[in-house]
Amino acid sequence: MNTRTPLIVSLALAVAMAMFALYAASLLPDGAQLPTHWNAAGEVDDTSPALFALLMPTGVVIFLAALFAIIPRIEPLQNQLEASGDLLKAVWYAMLALMVLVQGMIAMPAFGREPSADLVIVGVGVLFIVIGNMLPKSRPGFFVGIRTPWTLTDTDNWIATHRLGGKLFMAAGAAILLTVILPFAPSTRAGIMIGATVAAALLPAIYSWFFWHRSRKEGETGR
């Protein structure tokens, strides 16, 4: 799997984001604080010094570049890696885009605008949809996909679980986007986002066990 292009894009983006962070910080008064954490309802619950806050997404981009570049080199199931390459790259690019949105939201006060978590919530919803679209195309691996003991040891289980997971992640992404479009109360919005995320992550894992259990019973019946 060739990671050269996304790695170059990541490093170029990190440089651009660092320059933007320095510029945005120069527009703010000394000692200014910017939001660095939001609760599930989209409300600011923590702040940090301006330059540190603006550079945080840049640091995440550099970390992601290192992580995604290393994964293909340490994956034990190299024969399956190429089939999951599109998923890995799609998540990589989507995470880069999300970090750009996060930095943009943090920088809003430097340009006289109130920061809104809606921008990042939209990004998270789109990220889930991208993941959901790519999951069914992946194949067993220790670093990419829904990794349970039952999916890792049975390709049929992996395929079936990831088909379900793909649908659930796309549905979760759509639900998250709806929390921005529709006028939900903050507590309702938080509940929908948390519930959708937990369901998309947990239900496929449970299904993989049921698939394994059913396959084992069918195997015993056929003897």
N, C-alpha and C positions, 0 to 999 in steps of 0.2 A: 504494500500500500504506500503510495507516494504522498507524503505530507508537505512537500516543499512549498506548493502554492499557498495553502492556508497558513503555513508558518510565516511566509514572507508578508502576507496580508496582515497577520496578527502583529508582527513587529512594526510594520509601517503604521498601522493603526495606533499602536502604543505610543509611538513618537508623536503622532498628530494629537492624540489625546493629552499627552504630557504638555505639549505646547499650548493647547487650548486651556488646560488647567492653570498654567502660569498666567495666561492672559486674563482669564476670568478672575483669578485671585487678585490681580493688579487693579481691578475695578472696585474692589471692596475695601472698606476701611480696615486699619490695623486692628487685630483682635476679633475680627468678624467670625461668627460661627455659622456653619451650614448644616442642614439635616443630613444624617448618615444612616438613620434607621426609621422604619415605619412599621406600625403594628398591622395586623391582618385587616383592619378596617381602613387602612390607608392614611392613618394619622401619624404625624411626626412624634417619635418618643425618645429621640436621642440626637445630639448634635456634636460636631467636632470642629477644630480649627479649620478655616476655609481651605487652605492649600492642601492639608491632609485629606479633607473630605473630597476635594476635586481630583486628587491623585489616586484615591482608593480604587476606582474602576480601572485605571491604567494598570495598577498592580495586579488586579484580577485578570486582565487581558494577558499580561506577561505570564502569570501562573498557568492560565489555560493553555497558552501556546506551549509551555514546557510539558504540561501534563499530556495533552493530545499528541504531541510529537513523540513522547516516550512510550505511550500505550502500545503502538504497533510493534515496537522493538522488544517488549517484554511479554507480549501475548503468547501463552503456551500453544494455543490452537492456531498456529500460523496458517494451516490449510483452510481455515474457515474465515480468516481475517478479511480477505478481499471482498467476500460477500457482505460483510458488515461495514465496509469502507464508506459507502454513501451515507449510512446512518451516522457514523463518527464525524464525517465532514459536515453534515447538515447541522448536527448539534453544535459543533465547533463554531460555524459561522453564525448560527442563531444566538449563541451565547455572546459572541462578539457584538452583535447588533444590540442585544439586551444591555450590555455594558455601556454602549454609546448612549442609549436611552437613559440609563441610570445617571451617567455623568451630566447629560443635558438637564435632567430634572434637578440634580444637586446644584447646578450652576444658575438656575433661573433667578435667584435673588440678585446675582451680579448684574443682571440685565433688567432689573426692576420688575420682575415677575414673581408671583407667588408659586412656590413649588407644589406640584400636584402629583400624587402617586398614580393617577389614572394612566399616565404615559407608560410607566413601568408595568402596571397591571395588564395593559394591552400587550406589551412585549412578552410577558409571561404566558398570556393566553395563546399568542401566536407561536411561542416556543413549544408549548404542549401540542399544538396542532401539527407543527413540523415533526416533532418526535413521533406522534401518532401515525403520521403518514409514512414514516420511514421504518418503524419497528417491524412490520411484517416482512420486510426485505432482508432483515438481518439473519445471521446464522450463529450457532453457539460460540460463545466467547466468554472469557473471565472478566472482561472490563466493559463490555458494551451490551446493553439489553437487559432483560428481566432474568437475572441469574439466580436460579434456585437449584437445589440438588437434583431436581427432577427434569428441569429444562436442560441443564448442562450434560446430562447423561443420556438424553434421548432427543434426537433431532426432530422427530415428529411432535413430541411434547413442546419443544422450543417453538416450532412453527405455529402450532395451534394456540399456544399461550400468547405469542406475539401478535397474532391476528386479533385476538380478543383485546390485548393491551393496546394495540393501535387504535381500535374503535373507542376504547375508554379514554385514552389520552386526548383524542380529537374531541370527544364529547366534553371532557373536562376543560379543554381549551375554549370551547364554545361557551360553556357555562361561565368561565372566568371573564370572557369578553362581555357577556350579558350583564355582569355586575357593574360594568362601566356604562353600558348603554341605558339600562333601566334604573329608575330612581329607588334603589334599595337603601334601607337604613344601614348605617355602618356595621351594626352587629349581624344583620342578615347577609350583607356582602361578605363579611369575614367567615361566616358559617358556610356559605356556598363555596368560597375559595378553598377552605380547609377540607370540607367534605369531598369536593371534586378531586382534590389532590390525593387525599387518602384512598378514595375509591379507585382511582386510576393506578395507584401504586400497589395497593393491597389485593384487590380482586384477582388480577392475573396470577399473582403468586399462589393464592388459594386454589385457583383453577388448575394450576400446574400440578398440584398435589392430587386433585380429583382425577385429572387425566392419567397420572401415573397409577393411581389406585385402580381405576377402571381398566387400564391396559393390563395390569397385573392379574386382575380377576379374569379377564378374557383369556389371558395366557394359560391360567390354571384350568379354566373350563375346557380349553381346546386340547388339553393333554389326554 
